[in-house]
Amino acid sequence: MTVGKKWFAASSGAELSSSSVSEQPKPVRSEFDAMEERCAIEGRHEMAALLQAKAQNLVSDLVQADGAPGATAYIIAPKLHLEIGVAAGLTEKSAGEPLTTAHPVRISSVTKPFVAAAILRLWEIGQIELARSIDSYLPAEHSSILTNGGYDAKAITVRHLLSHTAGLRDVFHTDAFAQMLPRLMSGQARHCFTLEEQLQMAMEGGPRFPPGDAFEYSDTGYLLLGAILEKVTGKSMAAATRQLVRFDRLGLESTWWEVLEVEREGVLTRAHQYEYACGWDSYDEDPPHDLFGGGGMISTPRDLATFFHALFHGDVFERPETIHVMISVAKTTTPRNHKDDLYGHGPQIHRVGDLTVYAHGGWWGLDVGYVPELDMTLSVVGLRRDIRPRYSAVFDELIMEAARLHNKR
């Protein structure tokens, strides 16, 4: 895995004094060396230009051929000396302004890696233990809801929540929520859920399986992680995440928690995201239903790529081993859904050809991920979620194109 230089210990060799340095003969660069370096630089520029052109063509096709109102991609590829954003279309169906990678969108489940990173930062500084029961960290009210729902909060650990192996039913896959969803998304009804209300809804039908026995994606586990952040830090979930993940240091100027935080100053207007098949517009659902850890954040394609790149370059965690905990996969005895990617402790482990991608997708139609073999970070966002598989296909195609260019070097 490629990581930032500061993740490695400094050299143990003795340093030269300034006088001894001045006495060393200066290396002589041959004309051949200089020419070889110029060729290498020109080669990187050519590959960067090809990748940028490919990205532009793909997002343009999403608009022109697939009918998305707008689509964007943002790429950070240090080996190609490349950091670029490309976009096509508008921020609304038939109006609005030209979409850019600086326009915020609802990122839905891509919120989860932010929450996971905040929890792992607490683990780094010794404020929580991943193998410890969540009953030790939850407010009594939340533990009581779990107990009354048939769960043993003492048997569920923080690690189970991070890795979706706690056996918790997904609150957004319950009959109670399914009955409300159409009216919420169409704007016919407005309802600001509380965390406790959603946790109660998730108790429908009891546990899916004993903790640690299987993997099954569940937003409910991340609701509880949000509650743990608040209980352990004494801050709101939004404030704790912002501080622990160090948004300001990373330059995440257009990322915030909807409703729970004040909208960031100076950002562009949020783009509309649609579900054409149902006639839904993300602007109609106000407030959003996924505020408490499983979703709820707003960000931009640039900020998402910046965050994922920082995760793998030592700018979020203090210790190199933390990222390896984040991407490790919990052992389970029974896979519940064979279509799911493997899941670590915050990111999904996605395969593109022979390449491993640490990624996460969002319900509204976006993907972000890091490819260690290429040292490349990529985000793809589209504004029409009913063609969501097309965005994932573009995401994969850009990774394959970058791999092809790297192999030509």
N, C-alpha and C positions, 0 to 999 in steps of 0.2 A: 504494500500500500504506500502511496506517496503521501508524505506528510511534510509540514513546514520545517525549516531548518531549526527553529528554536525548540523542536521536540527532541533534539539530540543533544547529548552532553557536549560541553566545549572540549576541544582538543587538550590532551594532557601533556603535550609537548612543551618544552621550555620556550618562552618567547624571546626573540632577539632584541637586544637593545637598539636604540635608534642609531648609535654609532656603528654597530655591526651591520645594520641593514644598509647603511650608506656605502659600506665597503664591498657589498656584494655586486658582482658584475651584472649589468642589465642584460636580460635575455634579448637575443637578436631574432626578430621575426623575419623569416624569409618571405620573399615575394609570393612564393607558392602558398605559405600559410595564410597570408593576407587574402589571396585570391580564394582560397578554400573557405575562409570565413565569410567573405562576401557572397559566395555561392550559397552557403548554408542559410544566410540571412534572406537572400532572394528566394530561396526555396521555401522557407517558412512563410514569407509574405505571399507567395503564390498559393500555398496550401490554405492559408487563412482566407484569402480571397475566394478560393473555390468553396470552402465550407460556408462562408458568409452567403455566397450566391445560392448555394443549395438550400440554406435555411430560408432565404427570402422566397425562393421558388415554392418551397413546401408550404409556408404560411399563406402565400398568395393563392395557392391551389385550394387551401381550406376555405377561403372566401369565395373564389371564383367558381370552383368546381363543386364544392361541398355545401355551399350556401351558408357558411358561418358569417355572422355580421362582422366579426373581426377575429384576428388570431395573431399571436406574437410568439417569439422565441428569444431566449437570451442565453448566450454561450460564454463561458469563461474557460479558456484553453491556454494555459501558460506555455506549454511546449510549442504552440504555434504563435506565441506572442499575440494572442487574440482575446479580446473581450468586446463583444458586440451584441446589440439587440436589433431585431428585425420585426417588422409589423406590417399588417395589411388590414384594410377594412376600417370600420367606424366603431365608435363606442356604443352605438345604438343601432337598431335594425335598419332604419332608413333615414336616420338623421344623426345628430351628434357631431363630434369632431373626429378627425383621423385618429385611430387607435395607435398608441405608442407603448413601449415597455415601461413607461413611467406612470401609466394609468393603473390605479389600484383596482383589485377585484376581490370578491369573497373567495378565500382559499379553502374553505370547508376542512376536510380531513388532513390537509397539509399542515394544519395547526398541531397535529399530534407530535411530529418531530420536535417542535419548539417546546412543548410541554415535557416530552421525554428528556430533552437536553437540560431543562431546568431541574427536573428530578435528579438526573445524574450529577448535576453540579452540587446539589445538596448532599448526595452520596460522597462526592469528592471531598467536601469540607467536613464530613463526619456528622452531619445532622440527621441522616437516615441510614438504615441498613436495608439493602435490597432483599435480603433473605428473611427479613423480619415481618411479622404479621401486620397487616394494615390496621388491625384493631388497635395497635399501639399508636397510630398516627391520625386516625379519623376522629372527628367529633362524635360524641356519644350518640347523637341523633342519627347519624349516618350508619353507624354500627348497628343500631337498633332496627333501622329499616332493613338492612341485610338479614339480620337474624329473623325478623318477622317474615321475610320472604323465603325462608328456608335455607339461607346460606350460613356457613360458619366463617365469620370474619376472621377468626383466629387461624384458620387454615389457609387463608389467602395472603400471599406476600406481595410486596411492592413489585418484585420481579414478575409475578404472575400478571399484574395489571399492565406493566410495560409491554409484555410479550403476548398479550391476548390469550393467555392460558389459564385464566381464573375460572372459566366456566360461567361467566356472566352473560345473561341474555342481552342482546343489543337493544337499547331503548328505542331506537328508530326502526326496529323490526318487530315491534309489538302491535297487536291488534288495536290497542288504545291509540297509539300514535298514528297508525295507518288511517284511522277514521278521521283524524284531525287534519292530516297533511294536505289534502286537496284544497280545503277552505283556507288554510294558512298560506299556501303558496300562491293562490289566486287573489289574495287580499280580501276575500270575503269575511275572514275572521282575523282578529289580531289578538295575540296572547303572548305575554312575556313569561316564559316558564321560569320557575325557580329550580335550582339544582335538586332540591329535595323532592319536588314534584316529578321530575324526570326519573330520579332514582326509584321512586315509588312505582312509576309506570314500568320500569325495567324488571320489577319483581314478578311480572306476569309469567305464570307457568313454572316458576322456580328455576333452580340451577340447570344448566345444560349438561354439565359433567363435573366430576370432582376436580378441584384445582390441580393443575399440573398434568392432567391426563391427556389433554389435546390442545390444539390451537383452533380458535374460532374468533374471528374479528369482532370486536365489541366496543362500541363507543362508550358504553357504560363504565368500562375500566378506566377510561381517560377522564370521565366525570369525577371518579374517585381520586385520580391523581391530582386533578385540580383542587379538590377539597384538601388533599394532603399538603399541597403547596401552601394553601392558606393557613392551615392549622400549624404547620411547622415554622413558617416564616413570620406569621402574625400580620402578613400583608394580603392584599387582594391577589387573586390568581394572576391577574394581568400585570400588576406591579411587580410581583415576585418573578414572573417569567422575564419581564423586561430587564430587571436588575441582574438576575442570575445568568441569563444568556448574553448580557452586555450589548443590548441593541445599539446604544449610542456609540460604543467603541467600534462596532461592526459597520456603522453607517447605515443602519436600517431606518432611514428617515421616513419611509412611507409604509411602515408596518405598525398596526395597532389592533387592539381587541375592540370589535364593534360593540357599542352600547356600554361596555365596561370601562372604556377609556374615551377621552375626548379625541375627536378626529385630529390628526396631525396637521399642523399649520403648513401652508404652502404646497400641499399636495394637489394633484389634479383631481377632477371629479371622478368618482368611481364609475367604471364601465358597467353597462347592463349585461347580465348573463341570463340566457334564455333556455327554456325547455320547450321547443316548438311543439312537440307531440301533445303536450298537455296545456299549452298556451300560458306557461308560467314565465314571469320576469322576476329576476332577483330583487328588483326594486319594490315589487308588490308584497313580498314577505318582510314586514317590518313590525317588530324586531325579528331577527333570524332565530330559528329554533335551536341552533347548535352552539350555544355560547360558552359552554362550561368545560372545555378541555378537548372534546372530540372534534371540535371545530370552533368557529366564532371569530377568527382573525381575518383581517384585511391586509393585503400586501400587493406588491408589484412583481412582475417577472424578474426584474433586476434584483430586488431585495431577496427573493426566494433563492435565486442562484447564488447570491452573495452569502446568504446564511449557510447553505449546504456546502459551499466551497470552504467557508470558515471552519465548519465542523471538522473537516478532514485535513486542515492545515494548522491546527493548534491554536486557533483564535477564540474558541469557545471553552474548551476544557483545559484544565491545568495540567493534567497528566496524560501521557500518550496512551496508557492502558484503558482510559475511559472510553475512547472511541471504539476500541475492540469489544468492550462490554456492550456498547450500543448496537454493534452490528452482529453480535453473537446470536445464535438461534437456540432457543430453549428446546430441550429434548421432550418430545411428546410421544405418547403411545398410539394415538389415533388421529390422523388428519381428518378434519371435519368437512373440508371443502377442497377437492383436488384441483379446482381452478385457481385457487389463491396462490399468490407468490409466497415464498417463505417470508417470515417476519422476524426481525431482530427485536431490539428493545427501543423502538421508535421508528426506524425505517424498514421498508420492505426490501427483500433481496431479490432483485429482478435479473433475469438473464437475457442478454441480447447477443445471439450467436455464442461465441466462446467467452464473452465479456460478462463480468459481474457488475451490476449497477445497484448502488444503495439509493433507494428512491422512495417517493411517496406520491400518491395521486389524490385528487380531490373531487368530490361529487359533482361540482359545477363544471368540471372539464379542464383539468390541468394536471401536469406531471412535472416533478423536479427530481433531479438525481445527480449523483457523482459517480464517475467511472474511474476507479483507481489506475487501471492499466493505461489509460490515456491522460490521466490527471486532468479530467475535463468535467465541468459542471454544466448542466443544461436545464432550462425550464421551458415548458411549452404550455401556453394558455390559449384556450378557444372560448368563444362567447356563446356557443350553442351546445349544450350538454347532451342532447339526444344523438349527436354524432361523436360522442366521447371516444369511442374506439379509434376514430381517425386521428385524434390528437396523440394518443398513445403510439399509433403507427408512425406518425411524424417524429415523435420522440426517439423511437427505436431507429428510424431511418437515418436521423442525424448522427446518432452514435455509430452506426455502421459506416457512414460516410467518413466520419472522423477517423475511424479505425483504418479504413482503406487508405486515407491520406497519410496516416502515420506509417503504414507498412511500405509506402513508396519512398520514405525518407532514406 
